[in-house]
Amino acid sequence: MKDDTQLVAVGRNKKYTGSAVNPRIARASTIVFDSVEEMLAAGREKDNGAEFYGRRGTATTFAFTEAMCELEQAAGCYVYPCGTSAITASLMSFLSAGDHLLVVDSVYEPTREFCDGTLARYGVETSYYDPLIIPEASIRENTKVIFIESPGSLTMEVQDIVGVVAAAKAHGITTIMDNTYATPLNFKPLAVGVDISVHSATKYLSGHSDVMLGVASANQAHWPQLQARSYELGLCASVDDIYTTLRGIRTLGVRMREQASNAQLIAEWLAEQPEVDHLRHPNFSSCPGYEYFARDMSASNGLFSVVLRQNNPAAINALVDGMRHFKIGFSWGGYESLILAASEFSARRTATAWDESKGLIRLSIGLEDPQDLIDDLNMAFVRYREVLR
Ligand SMILES: *Cc1c(COP(=O)(O)O)cnc(C)c1O
């Protein structure tokens, strides 16, 4: 089955849809049983989509987890109230006091805060590694998990995922990857040996900037532990958000392709502007590690960053403020274009240095006509030059 056909088909088992096209929204806390035996059987059948208690999910949840398992080629999949909780629960599922954790230095900032905060308080030590190396030399006897994110948040370094996985496997270390950028459509981490693939479904999977949701998919060896420990943590997600995300998945292919092609045009225009130092877009050779992107991932999307020759906050603010079509905001992967002044956030790293003399803006390109967006950026650079003059 081709990718677009699969996106339409997944999770539409008749036991979830009944006679409708889409799975039912099954809202429930209490599930009632016809007999004691039926109740006990439902309790045992954790993986077969048996409804037991609302926290474990209803038919809507199981339609979504079945869909994600197929897309990720996973043995099991757990749903969380947001991407951050999917990350924190995945880490907590495989780490104990006294363990060491290796995390890529370009990691999403809240992941770093959790490692340096909660995990440190519970006796897990984290060290960070350069996204452009395989952190073999940093592996210790008590290293239990390597956390990958590729491309990295804001600065977009692409990792040699295959190389990192090989080093981890040689030392019996679990690998967890934040795969939010690629989505299962453009990269399947489990297929190259990553143990757990994590997504903020808040981004492209749901795609309309109106849902918070997270998901983690595991291979056979890691699924029982991820499932049991995530359930212990009491994490579950609203079936309305799950339904909305499953609806988003139907159009994931068309949205991402269109946004990627809009972003490509805009990136090419930006590369020509004299104030631009270089692009952090994984299709461009100026993006560190772009050769791994070409090797591993099937396509880009609407997200990329722009490094400016100067880090002049007043000029950057003038550029970002007063946009007509781009909105200022965190998050990305929705249908609408966003812009973010990111110089300040990209400096928070410990294993590598970020050149703070350069400015950074991040764009998430939406489904607007790309010429309107270029016109908007053209005016933004007029404002930028005005301040620098
Ligand atoms: C947004 C994001 C997250 C966190 O997701 P939330 O749903 O906002 O909690 C995690 N990783 C990456 C790469 C993200 O961009």
The ligand as a Gaussian input file, in Angstrom:
#p B3LYP/6-31G(d) Opt

LIG

0 1
 C        6.252000      21.115000      20.183000
 C        7.271000      20.079000      20.342000
 C        7.225000      19.188000      21.418000
 C        6.220000      19.316000      22.539000
 O        4.931000      19.087000      22.133000
 P        3.675000      19.676000      22.938000
 O        2.545000      18.942000      22.307000
 O        3.673000      21.146000      22.676000
 O        3.872000      19.355000      24.373000
 C        8.186000      18.207000      21.488000
 N        9.154000      18.100000      20.561000
 C        9.231000      18.931000      19.513000
 C       10.318000      18.748000      18.512000
 C        8.299000      19.950000      19.374000
 O        8.405000      20.801000      18.344000

